[in-house]
């Protein structure tokens, strides 16, 4: 059996959070390390190529100076050098100072004529023998076990008809390549320092970036079935900030859902207690006489019907908080008002009058709107004398649909205008106190709010009570949101 971390033991959550941080840092370190190593290798390749290129340029420069000298005048005779290779070489060695790592070797008639200090060392190489016999310029590389890499350039000296001399300039590469390696080692130290510093900063940055995730974990851990008030402080507009906002929105929805559930349970327990008590009391005192049983059955049936109505009303109020509570569709305002009048005649034998019914169309949930208006009509019938008329009307004004029910009863005190829309609030005016649960007007308010509107009650100057429900006249074919 695999043990699970308890809510009081956040080791697992912290390990996961730490592993995410480590994975992020791991990928960062790998990418940074590969990038720095690649940069160091590329830099070494560039420096090596640059060193070899500089060596070639130095040899070309020496050959260029020799050719320029051969076109001049011999300082000893005052005559042009011509094909006198020995005179050219003598003058060149007097005037030229070779750079470090450069060696000069000259040949006349295939034999070594003069060399500098490094050239005398190079003269012992086996490849030197062939240099004295060339008739065309030759450039190449020698790999010697003792001296290392040697780059050379050999050019013939003399006229086209008489080539009796050869000039060779060679460059020893180990010192130049050693300077490249030294630069690479210095670069490695610099890159290593950058790598270490960047890794430390990345670790700190990863911790800061992942802080909202740790906050989310702590918030989720702090949530219980009785307290979901915790929220995450949102900073920034990046993906993690969006995650925090989404998590907070989810908690808001859960909070609303739990509040609705608790309210439903509290309301049901509060309101169903009375009919249950009545049923139990009647069953306990029920006698054996058929009349007593019939009377008890009648009372129990009435109370059960009442309980059923209460549960239906509570379910409607609970559904009103769901996003799909409203299913809008096209409604003809004039037809809707006249249908309400026809249904109202089944509630009470009185005068039901159409005060206004505009021939217009709007979009709303016909079933819910009918439910709300019938509750208002039922409320008017229950709280006003039967001989007084009730007026129904509807119009569209400033983009809103106004539906109203107005009676000629005793009216509602202004201090009760807000209270009557609360759950289980009952009026005391008009006829004897009704047996309703006090949920009808709360359902009306919930339906109006679900449509994005409101319901209000006023007492006109001429008396009575006027309930007006105002909802937006959404275009037909809307999304119902």
Residue pairs with C-beta under 8 A, 6 or more apart in sequence:
4 12
5 11
5 12
5 13
7 221
10 217
10 218
10 221
13 217
13 221
17 210
17 213
17 214
17 217
20 210
20 213
21 203
21 206
21 207
21 210
24 206
24 210
25 199
25 202
25 203
25 206
28 199
28 202
28 206
29 199
29 202
32 195
32 198
32 199
32 202
33 195
36 191
36 194
36 195
39 191
40 184
40 187
40 188
40 191
43 183
43 184
43 187
44 180
44 184
47 180
47 183
47 184
48 177
48 180
51 173
51 176
51 177
51 179
51 180
52 151
52 173
54 176
55 151
55 171
55 173
55 176
56 139
56 151
56 153
58 99
58 102
58 169
58 171
59 102
59 139
59 151
59 152
59 153
59 169
59 170
59 171
60 153
62 96
62 98
62 102
62 104
62 153
62 169
63 153
63 155
63 167
63 169
65 92
65 96
66 88
66 92
66 155
66 157
66 167
67 155
69 81
69 88
69 91
69 92
69 95
70 81
70 88
70 157
71 80
71 81
72 80
72 81
73 79
73 80
73 81
74 80
74 81
74 84
74 87
74 91
75 91
76 87
77 87
81 87
81 88
81 91
82 159
83 158
83 159
83 162
83 164
85 106
85 108
85 113
85 157
85 158
85 164
85 165
86 108
86 113
86 165
88 157
88 165
89 106
89 108
89 113
89 114
89 157
89 165
89 167
90 114
92 167
93 104
93 114
93 116
96 104
98 104
98 116
98 118
98 169
100 175
101 118
101 171
101 172
101 173
101 175
101 176
102 118
102 169
102 170
102 171
102 172
103 115
103 116
103 117
103 118
103 119
103 121
103 122
103 169
103 170
103 171
103 172
104 114
104 115
104 116
104 118
104 119
104 167
104 168
104 169
104 170
105 112
105 114
105 115
105 119
105 122
105 123
105 128
105 131
105 168
105 170
106 112
106 113
106 114
106 115
106 165
106 166
106 167
106 168
107 113
107 131
107 132
107 165
107 166
107 167
107 168
108 164
108 165
109 164
110 132
110 133
111 132
112 123
112 128
112 132
113 165
115 122
115 123
118 170
118 172
119 168
119 170
121 147
122 128
122 147
122 150
122 170
125 142
125 144
125 150
127 142
128 168
131 138
131 152
131 154
131 166
131 168
132 166
133 166
134 154
134 156
134 166
135 156
135 163
136 156
137 153
137 154
137 155
137 156
138 153
138 154
138 155
139 151
139 152
139 153
139 154
140 151
140 152
141 149
141 150
141 151
141 152
142 149
142 150
142 151
142 152
143 149
143 150
144 150
147 172
147 174
148 172
148 173
148 174
148 177
149 172
149 173
149 174
149 177
150 170
150 171
150 172
150 173
151 170
151 171
151 173
152 168
152 169
152 170
152 171
153 168
153 169
153 170
154 166
154 167
154 168
155 166
155 167
155 168
156 163
156 165
156 166
156 167
157 163
157 164
157 165
157 166
157 167
158 164
158 165
209 240
210 240
212 232
212 234
212 235
212 240
212 241
212 243
212 244
213 240
213 243
215 232
215 233
215 244
216 232
216 243
216 244
216 247
219 230
219 231
219 232
219 247
219 251
222 230
223 230
223 251
228 251
228 254
228 255
228 258
229 255
230 251
231 248
231 251
232 244
232 247
232 248
233 244
234 241
234 244
234 245
234 248
235 241
256 321
257 321
260 318
260 321
261 318
264 314
264 317
264 318
267 314
267 317
267 423
267 424
268 310
268 311
268 314
270 424
271 310
271 314
271 424
271 437
272 307
272 310
272 311
275 303
275 304
275 306
275 307
275 310
276 303
276 307
278 299
278 303
279 299
279 300
279 303
279 304
282 296
282 299
282 300
283 296
283 300
286 292
286 293
286 296
287 293
306 435
306 437
309 436
309 437
310 437
310 439
313 437
313 439
313 440
313 443
314 439
316 371
316 443
316 446
317 423
317 439
317 442
317 443
317 446
319 325
320 443
320 446
320 447
320 449
320 450
321 446
323 481
325 365
325 368
325 450
326 364
326 365
326 368
326 450
326 451
326 480
327 365
327 367
327 480
328 363
328 364
328 365
328 474
328 478
328 480
329 363
329 364
329 365
329 366
329 476
330 361
330 362
330 363
330 476
331 361
331 362
331 363
331 364
331 366
331 369
332 359
332 360
332 361
333 357
333 358
333 359
333 360
333 361
333 362
333 394
333 395
333 396
333 401
334 357
334 358
334 359
334 360
334 394
336 366
336 369
336 370
336 394
337 354
337 357
337 392
337 393
337 394
337 403
338 354
338 357
339 370
340 370
340 373
340 374
340 377
340 392
341 352
341 353
341 354
341 392
343 370
343 374
343 377
344 352
344 374
344 377
344 381
344 390
344 392
345 352
347 377
347 378
347 381
348 381
348 386
349 386
350 381
350 386
350 387
350 388
350 389
350 390
351 389
351 390
352 377
352 389
352 390
352 392
353 389
353 390
353 391
353 392
354 391
354 392
354 393
355 391
355 392
355 393
355 404
355 406
356 393
356 394
356 395
357 393
357 394
358 394
358 395
358 396
360 395
360 396
361 476
362 396
362 401
362 473
362 474
362 476
363 473
363 474
363 475
363 476
363 477
363 478
364 401
364 451
364 471
364 474
365 447
365 450
365 451
365 480
368 447
368 450
368 451
369 403
369 447
369 451
369 471
371 443
371 447
372 443
372 444
372 447
372 448
372 455
372 469
373 392
373 403
373 405
373 469
375 440
375 441
375 443
375 444
376 405
376 441
376 444
376 467
376 469
377 390
377 392
377 405
378 440
379 405
379 427
379 440
379 441
379 467
380 390
380 405
380 407
380 409
380 465
381 390
382 430
382 431
382 434
382 436
383 407
383 409
383 427
383 429
383 430
383 431
383 434
383 465
384 390
384 407
384 408
384 409
384 410
384 430
384 431
384 464
385 409
385 430
385 431
388 407
388 408
388 409
388 464
389 407
389 408
390 405
390 406
390 407
390 408
391 405
391 406
391 407
392 404
392 405
393 402
393 403
393 404
393 406
394 401
394 402
394 403
394 404
395 401
395 402
396 402
396 473
399 472
399 473
400 453
400 470
400 471
400 472
400 473
401 470
401 471
401 472
401 473
402 468
402 469
402 470
403 468
403 469
403 471
404 466
404 467
404 468
404 469
405 466
405 467
406 460
406 464
406 465
406 466
406 467
407 464
407 465
408 463
408 464
409 429
409 430
409 464
409 465
410 429
410 430
410 463
411 429
411 459
411 463
411 464
411 465
412 420
412 427
412 429
412 457
412 459
412 465
414 459
416 427
417 456
417 457
417 458
419 425
420 427
420 441
420 457
421 441
421 442
421 444
421 445
421 455
422 442
423 438
423 439
423 442
424 437
424 438
424 439
425 438
425 441
425 442
426 433
426 434
426 436
426 438
441 455
444 455
444 467
444 469
445 454
445 455
448 454
448 455
448 469
448 470
448 471
451 471
451 472
452 471
452 472
453 469
453 470
453 471
453 472
454 469
454 470
455 467
455 468
455 469
455 470
456 467
456 468
456 470
457 465
457 466
457 467
457 468
458 465
458 466
458 468
459 465
459 466
460 466
